[in-house]
Amino acid sequence: MLLLPLGVALLLAGGDYLLWSWSLASDHNVLALFCGLTLAPLSISLLWLALLSATRMLRRDARRSAAAARSRRRATTAAAGPQPDGEPAPAAGPSSSGSIAA
């Protein structure tokens, strides 16, 4: 998972921002220039890692809900039992053939 790199990037960007703010207030121009130049790439990488983590969490949640829906569908089908002619009950939902029955 991307939480460890996200935390490291957050600490680096936060520390760089604090050092940049301090060096501007204390009139350390060279340090302020260095920290200002490194703050942009650190911020971009932090944003990128945050977006990656968010999309991975959304995909994981979508997969879990799809798996839960499949298991509920299977449980419903299994609970319905066999039909009078001996075939299992059809699964709920639209037919897979795509044609309209008359």
BELGIRA-V815199 format. One record per residue. N is the residue number from 0. D_LAST is the distance of its C-alpha to the last C-alpha in whole Angstrom. Layout:
N:D_LAST / N:D_LAST
This chain:
0:51 / 1:53 / 2:55 / 3:58 / 4:58 / 5:57 / 6:60 / 7:62 / 8:61 / 9:62 / 10:65 / 11:66 / 12:65 / 13:66 / 14:70 / 15:70 / 16:69 / 17:72 / 18:74 / 19:74 / 20:74 / 21:77 / 22:79 / 23:78 / 24:80 / 25:83 / 26:83 / 27:83 / 28:81 / 29:81 / 30:79 / 31:77 / 32:76 / 33:75 / 34:73 / 35:71 / 36:70 / 37:69 / 38:67 / 39:64 / 40:63 / 41:63 / 42:61 / 43:58 / 44:58 / 45:58 / 46:55 / 47:53 / 48:53 / 49:52 / 50:49 / 51:48 / 52:49 / 53:47 / 54:44 / 55:44 / 56:44 / 57:41 / 58:39 / 59:41 / 60:39 / 61:36 / 62:36 / 63:37 / 64:34 / 65:31 / 66:33 / 67:33 / 68:29 / 69:29 / 70:31 / 71:29 / 72:26 / 73:27 / 74:29 / 75:26 / 76:24 / 77:27 / 78:28 / 79:25 / 80:26 / 81:24 / 82:21 / 83:22 / 84:21 / 85:24 / 86:22 / 87:22 / 88:20 / 89:18 / 90:19 / 91:19 / 92:17 / 93:15 / 94:13 / 95:16 / 96:14 / 97:13 / 98:9 / 99:6 / 100:4 / 101:0
